[in-house]
Amino acid sequence: MLLALSLRDFVIVDELNLSFQSGFTVLTGETGAGKSIILDALGLLLGDKADYQQIRHGAQEAQLSALFDVSDTPKAKSLLLEQGILAEPEHELSIRRIIDVKGKSRSFLNNQAVTLGQLRQIGELLVDIHGQNAHHSLNSEAAQRELLDAFAGADEIVIKVQQAYQRWQEAKRDLERAQQQAETMAIERERLQWRYDELSGLNPQENEWENLSRSHDALMHAADILHTAETVELELNGDDGLVSRLYHCRQQLTALMQAAPAFADCVVLLESVEAELSEVSSYLRDASASVETDENLLAQQGQRMQDLISMARKYRLEPEQLPAELSKTETALNELDAATDLDILQNHVQQRESEFQHVAQKLSAKRAQAATKLAKQTTTHMQDLAMKGARFHIELIACSPSSHGLEQIQYQVAANQGSPLRAMNKVASGGELARISLALQMVTSKYNAIPTLIFDEVDTGIGGAVADVVGHALRDLGKNRQVVAITHLPQVAACGQQHWQVRKQIKKGQTLSEIGVLQSAERIDEIARMLGGETITDTTRSHAKEMLALAQQ
């Protein structure tokens, strides 16, 4: 929603600060007072091309800014978060533009410099101007398609169509890539096959290197292990070994224990040492018994280790990495085989295309049904808006498949009875285009995500009861949208919940435009002026007061 608009030195405005509210706001004033300045300013803030002649005479630059609340505009908020312009939990967006006398302009979103493209991209999601203005979103095929799909309740199937189309295109790219790279992929396959054959011939196993290293090390040192065990055993249990000498020591101390009781502790310690040495002897016997001395096995293991080392060096790996390399090569080979099987890829393309066609045809059926209903209801509203005999039609034009489906969407209008249908953006009259847009909004209001609607020239060529219909239609739209209408008709102005007046003032020899918010009495005078001209009588004032009271009921 638009919260505020500020202008400085723009056209014939020296300084202007407006605060906007929700609901329906009307903007009135005499012809030439500067009502279009608001639209021109918003157009520039939404990405229109700047012109140095828009700078107020005598000033060096024009400054324009607007403040929006994007909390109820998820698409815009998501885009701003993605671009880093907004951060959670922020929900206000400032748009600022500066135009200098050299014709150059600078644009900013939340004080970050941006391009006009970014400005337009965001602006299209925030404000929709209905009339002879490039920002009228319903002039674009994308907006027409999105509105029809929302009206059809087809949002989920639209996503499915986009996803199916993407999968189909990916399958086509895989096939084209395989066809274009057939020779290169054949060479790569040959390389992988040779590598796989060599590795699988060696057949390295998980944990083989670790187990083999331990076993080979034990076999290689078998003789040393046996010799050492035998030598230590002899030192312990030989005729003059440690065990024998400890025994003699213990016997001598035992014989004198009565004379020297302190020897008893020594005897106990010696018995403990003898027991420990007995355990050492047992370990030595076990170690000797487990040692293998198979020279053939040693040679076989040595050769296997050498083969593993040679292969690992060839591929710049560690020997323990060879099993993983074999598995990796096999996987790559299988994937390449699948990628180069053109028949499989062709079948995959056909399958994906069939899936796309299935969901796209469902979408087409929903669109056709909704197009008839939306066109009929819009045509009915157009009859009440001074467009008797006019027709609204939605043409579904078959086209090449795309992520949007199997057809282009074109809104068409026959402005008069008997006139041929033409694309809505080709309708010449700005007033007619605005009223067609209003009729369409009356039907689709809850489906249109753009929060701020501005109607210009919506009352051109109408009056009386039709003007009442237009005014109440705009007021109804204002129940769930922010609606601003520039109007010349008192019937439309009386329906506004807020009323602004544009007027010219002469200050220091310069003509300046000002906008003021009208309160109750001022508003009655403005409606009276619109009814009867510059001379306001008690009759016109009474009529204006009655019109306001009736409109506000």
C-alpha positions in Angstrom: 0.0 0.0 0.0 1.2 3.5 -0.8 1.7 5.4 2.5 3.3 8.7 1.4 4.4 10.7 -1.6 6.8 13.7 -1.5 7.7 16.0 -4.5 10.1 18.9 -4.6 10.7 21.2 -7.6 8.7 18.9 -9.9 6.9 20.6 -12.9 4.9 23.3 -11.1 5.2 21.9 -7.6 7.7 23.5 -5.3 7.1 21.2 -2.4 4.4 18.6 -1.7 3.9 16.0 1.0 0.9 13.7 0.8 -0.1 10.9 3.3 -2.2 8.2 1.8 -4.8 6.1 3.5 -6.5 2.8 2.6 -9.9 2.8 1.0 -11.1 5.1 -1.8 -9.5 8.5 -2.3 -10.6 11.0 -5.0 -8.5 13.8 -6.5 -10.4 16.7 -8.1 -9.6 20.2 -9.4 -10.1 22.5 -12.3 -8.7 21.5 -15.7 -5.0 22.4 -15.9 -4.6 22.6 -12.1 -2.1 19.8 -12.2 -4.0 16.6 -11.4 -1.8 14.7 -13.8 1.3 15.7 -11.8 0.6 12.9 -9.3 0.4 10.3 -12.1 3.6 11.6 -13.7 5.4 11.5 -10.4 4.3 8.0 -9.7 5.2 7.0 -13.2 8.8 8.2 -12.7 9.0 6.4 -9.3 7.8 3.2 -11.1 10.4 3.4 -13.8 9.3 5.8 -16.5 12.0 7.6 -18.5 13.0 11.0 -17.0 13.0 14.3 -18.8 14.9 17.4 -17.5 11.9 19.5 -18.6 10.0 18.0 -15.6 12.2 20.1 -13.3 10.5 23.2 -12.0 11.7 26.3 -13.7 14.7 27.8 -11.8 15.5 24.7 -9.8 18.6 22.5 -10.4 17.0 19.2 -9.7 13.6 17.5 -9.0 13.3 15.1 -6.1 10.5 12.5 -5.8 10.0 9.9 -3.2 7.3 7.4 -2.1 6.9 5.1 0.9 5.1 1.8 0.6 4.0 -0.9 3.1 4.8 -4.3 1.4 3.6 -6.5 4.3 0.5 -7.5 2.3 2.4 -7.9 -1.0 4.3 -11.2 -0.6 5.6 -11.3 -4.1 7.2 -7.9 -3.9 8.5 -8.5 -0.4 10.1 -11.8 -1.5 11.8 -10.1 -4.4 13.1 -7.3 -2.1 14.4 -9.8 0.4 16.1 -11.8 -2.4 17.9 -8.7 -3.7 19.0 -7.6 -0.2 17.0 -4.4 -0.4 14.7 -5.5 2.5 15.6 -7.5 5.6 13.3 -9.3 8.0 11.2 -8.1 9.8 11.1 -4.8 7.8 8.0 -4.1 5.7 8.4 -0.6 4.5 10.0 0.3 1.1 11.1 3.8 0.2 11.5 4.7 -3.5 13.4 7.8 -4.4 14.4 9.4 -7.7 16.4 12.5 -8.4 16.4 14.2 -11.8 19.0 16.9 -12.6 19.0 19.7 -15.3 21.4 17.6 -17.5 18.7 15.0 -17.9 20.4 12.4 -15.7 18.5 10.6 -13.0 19.4 8.5 -10.0 17.1 5.9 -8.4 17.1 4.4 -5.0 15.2 1.6 -3.2 15.6 1.9 0.6 18.6 4.2 -0.1 20.3 1.6 -2.3 21.1 2.7 -5.8 19.2 0.6 -8.4 18.6 0.5 -12.1 15.4 1.6 -13.9 14.8 -2.1 -14.6 14.8 -2.9 -10.9 12.5 0.1 -10.3 10.0 -1.2 -13.0 10.2 -4.8 -11.7 9.2 -3.7 -8.2 6.8 -1.0 -9.2 4.7 -3.3 -11.3 4.0 -5.3 -8.1 3.0 -2.2 -6.1 0.8 0.1 -8.2 -1.5 -0.5 -11.2 -2.5 2.6 -13.1 -5.7 2.3 -15.2 -6.0 4.7 -18.1 -3.6 5.9 -20.8 -0.5 5.0 -18.9 2.2 2.5 -19.5 2.0 1.1 -16.0 -1.4 -0.4 -16.7 -0.5 -3.9 -15.8 -3.4 -5.5 -17.7 -1.8 -4.4 -20.9 0.8 -7.1 -20.5 0.2 -10.7 -21.5 1.8 -11.9 -18.3 -0.6 -10.0 -16.1 -3.6 -11.1 -18.2 -2.5 -14.8 -17.9 -1.8 -14.6 -14.2 -5.2 -13.0 -13.5 -7.1 -15.6 -15.6 -5.2 -18.4 -13.9 -6.0 -17.0 -10.4 -9.7 -16.6 -11.4 -9.7 -20.2 -12.7 -8.2 -21.4 -9.3 -5.4 -23.0 -11.3 -2.4 -21.8 -9.3 -1.3 -25.3 -8.3 -1.6 -26.8 -11.8 0.3 -23.7 -13.2 3.2 -24.7 -11.0 2.9 -28.3 -12.2 3.0 -27.2 -15.8 6.1 -25.1 -15.2 7.9 -28.0 -13.4 6.8 -30.5 -16.1 8.1 -28.2 -18.8 11.4 -27.7 -17.1 11.9 -31.5 -16.7 11.0 -31.9 -20.4 13.6 -29.2 -21.5 16.2 -30.8 -19.2 15.7 -34.2 -20.9 15.9 -32.5 -24.3 19.2 -30.9 -23.3 20.6 -34.2 -22.1 19.8 -35.8 -25.4 21.2 -32.9 -27.4 24.4 -32.9 -25.3 24.8 -36.7 -25.8 24.3 -36.3 -29.6 26.8 -33.4 -29.8 29.4 -35.0 -27.6 29.1 -38.6 -28.9 32.7 -38.8 -30.0 34.1 -37.1 -26.9 32.0 -39.3 -24.7 33.1 -42.4 -26.5 36.8 -41.5 -25.8 35.9 -40.9 -22.2 34.1 -44.2 -22.0 37.1 -46.0 -23.4 39.4 -44.3 -20.8 37.1 -45.2 -18.0 36.7 -48.8 -19.2 40.4 -49.3 -19.4 40.8 -47.9 -15.9 38.0 -50.1 -14.6 39.4 -53.2 -16.2 42.8 -52.6 -14.7 41.5 -51.9 -11.2 39.0 -54.7 -11.3 41.8 -57.1 -12.5 43.8 -56.2 -9.4 40.5 -56.5 -7.3 41.6 -54.5 -4.2 39.4 -55.2 -1.2 38.2 -53.0 1.6 40.8 -53.0 4.5 43.0 -55.4 2.5 46.1 -53.1 2.7 45.9 -52.8 6.5 45.4 -56.5 7.1 48.1 -57.4 4.6 50.6 -55.0 6.1 50.2 -56.5 9.6 50.4 -60.1 8.4 53.4 -59.4 6.1 55.2 -57.6 8.9 54.7 -60.6 11.2 55.9 -63.1 8.7 59.0 -61.1 7.8 60.1 -60.9 11.5 59.2 -64.5 12.3 62.8 -65.7 12.7 63.7 -62.8 14.9 60.6 -63.4 17.1 61.4 -67.1 17.6 65.1 -66.5 18.3 64.3 -63.8 20.8 61.7 -65.9 22.5 64.1 -68.8 22.8 67.0 -66.7 24.1 64.8 -65.0 26.8 63.4 -68.4 27.8 66.9 -69.8 28.3 67.9 -66.8 30.3 64.9 -67.4 32.6 64.7 -71.2 32.9 68.2 -72.4 31.9 70.5 -74.3 34.3 71.9 -71.0 35.6 68.8 -68.9 34.7 67.1 -66.3 36.7 64.5 -68.7 38.0 67.1 -71.1 39.3 69.2 -68.4 41.0 66.1 -66.9 42.5 65.2 -70.3 43.9 68.6 -70.7 45.6 68.3 -67.2 47.0 64.9 -68.0 48.5 66.2 -71.3 50.0 69.1 -69.5 51.8 66.9 -66.8 53.2 64.3 -69.4 54.3 67.0 -71.3 56.3 67.7 -68.2 58.4 64.2 -66.9 58.9 64.1 -68.1 62.5 67.3 -66.3 63.4 66.4 -63.3 61.2 62.6 -62.9 61.1 63.0 -59.9 58.7 64.0 -62.4 56.0 60.4 -63.6 55.9 59.3 -60.5 53.9 62.2 -61.0 51.4 61.1 -64.6 50.9 57.5 -63.5 50.1 58.8 -60.9 47.5 61.0 -63.5 45.9 58.1 -65.9 45.6 56.1 -63.1 43.9 59.0 -62.5 41.4 59.2 -66.2 40.6 55.4 -66.2 39.8 55.8 -63.2 37.5 58.7 -64.8 35.6 56.6 -68.0 35.2 53.9 -65.9 33.5 56.6 -64.3 31.2 57.7 -67.8 30.2 54.1 -68.7 29.4 53.7 -65.6 27.2 56.9 -66.4 25.3 55.7 -69.9 24.6 52.4 -68.6 23.3 54.1 -66.0 21.1 56.4 -68.7 19.6 53.5 -71.0 18.9 51.6 -68.4 16.9 54.4 -67.4 14.6 54.2 -68.6 11.0 57.3 -69.2 9.1 55.8 -69.8 5.7 58.3 -68.4 3.2 55.9 -69.0 0.2 53.2 -67.0 1.9 55.7 -64.2 2.8 56.7 -64.0 -0.9 53.1 -64.0 -2.1 52.1 -61.2 0.3 55.2 -59.2 -0.6 54.2 -59.5 -4.3 50.6 -58.4 -3.6 51.8 -55.4 -1.6 54.1 -54.4 -4.5 51.2 -54.7 -7.0 49.0 -52.5 -4.8 51.7 -49.9 -4.4 52.4 -49.8 -8.1 48.8 -49.3 -9.0 48.3 -46.7 -6.3 51.4 -44.7 -7.6 50.0 -44.9 -11.1 46.8 -43.1 -10.0 48.5 -41.0 -7.4 46.6 -42.6 -4.6 47.4 -44.3 -1.3 47.1 -48.2 -1.5 44.2 -48.1 0.9 42.3 -45.8 -1.5 42.2 -48.3 -4.4 38.9 -50.0 -3.5 37.1 -46.6 -3.4 38.7 -45.7 -6.7 37.4 -48.9 -8.3 33.9 -48.2 -7.0 34.0 -44.6 -8.2 35.2 -45.6 -11.7 32.5 -48.2 -12.0 29.8 -45.6 -11.1 31.2 -43.1 -13.6 31.2 -45.8 -16.3 27.6 -46.7 -15.6 26.5 -43.1 -15.6 28.3 -42.5 -18.9 26.7 -45.6 -20.4 23.3 -44.3 -19.4 24.1 -40.8 -20.7 25.3 -42.1 -24.1 22.4 -44.5 -24.7 20.6 -42.3 -27.2 17.5 -44.6 -27.3 17.0 -44.3 -23.5 17.5 -40.6 -23.7 15.0 -40.3 -26.6 12.5 -42.3 -24.7 13.0 -40.1 -21.6 12.3 -37.0 -23.7 9.1 -38.5 -25.0 8.0 -39.5 -21.5 8.7 -36.0 -20.2 6.9 -34.4 -23.1 3.9 -36.7 -22.5 3.8 -35.7 -18.8 3.9 -32.0 -19.8 1.2 -32.3 -22.4 -1.0 -34.1 -19.8 -0.9 -31.3 -17.2 -0.8 -28.5 -19.8 -4.1 -29.8 -21.4 -5.7 -29.8 -17.9 -4.6 -26.2 -17.5 -6.0 -25.3 -21.0 -9.3 -26.8 -20.0 -9.5 -24.8 -16.8 -8.5 -21.6 -18.7 -11.1 -22.1 -21.4 -13.9 -22.6 -18.8 -12.7 -19.6 -16.7 -12.2 -17.4 -19.8 -15.9 -17.8 -20.8 -17.1 -17.0 -17.2 -14.8 -14.1 -16.7 -15.6 -12.6 -20.1 -19.4 -12.9 -19.5 -19.2 -11.3 -16.1 -16.9 -8.4 -17.2 -19.2 -7.7 -20.2 -22.2 -7.5 -17.9 -20.4 -4.8 -15.8 -19.3 -2.9 -18.9 -23.0 -2.4 -19.8 -23.5 -0.5 -16.5 -20.4 1.7 -17.2 -21.7 3.6 -20.3 -20.5 0.9 -22.6 -23.8 -0.5 -23.9 -23.3 -3.1 -26.5 -19.6 -3.5 -25.7 -18.1 -7.0 -25.4 -15.2 -8.4 -23.5 -13.6 -11.6 -24.7 -10.6 -13.7 -23.7 -8.9 -15.4 -26.6 -6.8 -18.5 -26.0 -4.3 -18.5 -28.9 -2.6 -21.8 -29.5 1.2 -21.5 -29.5 4.3 -23.5 -29.1 4.6 -25.2 -25.8 6.2 -23.1 -23.1 6.5 -23.0 -19.3 3.1 -21.1 -19.4 1.3 -23.9 -21.2 -0.1 -24.4 -24.7 -1.7 -21.0 -25.4 -1.2 -17.3 -25.2 -3.8 -15.3 -23.3 -5.2 -12.2 -25.0 -7.9 -9.9 -23.5 -10.0 -8.5 -26.3 -12.6 -5.8 -26.4 -15.3 -4.6 -28.8 -16.0 -1.1 -27.5 -19.2 -0.7 -29.4 -22.0 -3.0 -30.7 -21.0 -4.4 -34.0 -17.3 -3.4 -33.6 -14.8 -6.2 -34.1 -12.9 -7.6 -31.1 -9.4 -6.1 -30.7 -6.6 -6.6 -28.2 -7.4 -4.6 -25.1 -4.2 -2.7 -25.3 -5.2 -1.4 -28.7 -8.4 0.3 -27.4 -7.9 4.0 -28.3 -10.0 5.8 -25.7 -8.3 6.2 -22.3 -11.7 6.5 -20.6 -13.0 3.3 -22.2 -9.8 1.5 -21.3 -10.1 2.7 -17.7 -13.8 1.6 -17.5 -13.0 -1.8 -19.0 -10.3 -2.2 -16.4 -12.8 -1.1 -13.7 -15.3 -3.7 -14.9 -12.6 -6.4 -14.9 -11.5 -5.3 -11.4 -15.1 -5.5 -10.1 -15.1 -9.2 -11.1 -11.5 -10.2 -10.2 -10.7 -7.9 -7.3 -10.0 -10.7 -4.8 -7.6 -12.3 -7.3 -5.5 -9.2 -8.1 -2.5 -9.0 -5.8 -1.5 -5.4 -6.6 -2.5 -3.4 -3.5 -2.8 0.1 -5.1 -5.1 0.9 -8.0 -5.2 4.3 -9.7 -7.9 5.2 -12.1 -7.5 8.2 -14.5 -10.1 9.3 -17.0 -12.5 6.6 -15.8 -15.3 9.1 -16.0 -14.6 10.4 -19.5 -17.8 10.5 -21.6 -20.2 9.5 -18.9 -22.5 11.2 -16.4 -25.7 10.9 -14.5 -26.6 7.4 -13.2 -23.6 5.8 -14.9 -21.3 8.2 -12.9 -23.1 6.9 -9.7 -22.4 3.3 -10.7 -18.7 4.1 -11.4 -18.3 5.9 -8.1 -19.9 3.1 -6.0 -17.9 0.5 -8.0 -14.7 2.4 -7.1 -15.8 2.7 -3.4 -16.5 -1.1 -3.3 -13.0 -1.8 -4.7 -11.7 0.3 -1.9 -13.0 -2.2 0.6 -10.0 -4.5 0.0 -7.7 -2.3 -2.1 -6.2 1.1 -1.9 -8.0 3.0 -4.7 -7.2 6.5 -6.0 -9.3 8.1 -8.8 -8.7 11.4 -10.6 -12.2 12.6 -11.5 -14.2 15.5 -13.0 -17.6 14.1 -11.9 -19.2 15.1 -8.6 -21.0 11.7 -8.4 -17.7 9.9 -8.4 -16.0 12.4 -6.1 -18.9 12.1 -3.6 -18.2 8.4 -3.2 -14.6 8.9 -2.0 -13.7 8.2 1.6 -10.9 10.8 1.4 -11.0 13.9 -0.9 -8.0 15.8 -2.2 -8.2 19.0 -4.2 -5.6 20.3 -6.7 -5.4 24.0 -7.2 -3.0 26.5 -8.8 -1.5 29.4 -6.8 0.6 32.4 -8.0 3.6 32.9 -5.7 6.4 35.4 -6.4 5.4 35.5 -10.0 5.4 31.7 -10.5 2.5 29.4 -11.0 2.5 26.6 -8.5 0.3 23.6 -7.9 -0.9 22.6 -4.5 -2.9 19.7 -3.2 -5.0 19.9 0.0 -7.0 17.5 1.9 -10.6 18.6 2.1 -12.6 18.4 5.3 -16.4 18.3 5.5 -17.3 21.9 4.7 -14.6 22.3 2.1 -15.6 19.1 0.5 -19.2 20.3 0.1 -17.9 23.5 -1.6 -15.8 21.4 -4.0 -18.7 19.1 -4.9 -20.8 22.2 -5.4 -18.2 23.7 -7.7 -18.1 20.5 -9.7 -21.9 20.7 -10.0 -22.4 24.3 -10.8 -19.1 26.0 -11.7 -17.2 28.7 -10.0 -20.4 30.4 -8.6 -21.5 28.4 -5.7 -25.1 29.0 -4.6 -27.1 27.7 -1.7 -28.9 25.4 -4.1 -25.7 23.8 -5.4 -24.3 23.6 -1.9 -27.4 21.9 -0.7 -27.3 19.5 -3.7 -23.7 18.8 -3.0 -24.4 18.1 0.7 -27.2 15.7 -0.2 -25.1 13.9 -2.8 -22.3 13.4 -0.3 -24.8 12.0 2.3 -26.3 9.6 -0.2 -22.9 8.5 -1.5 -21.6 7.7 1.9 -24.6 5.5 2.9 
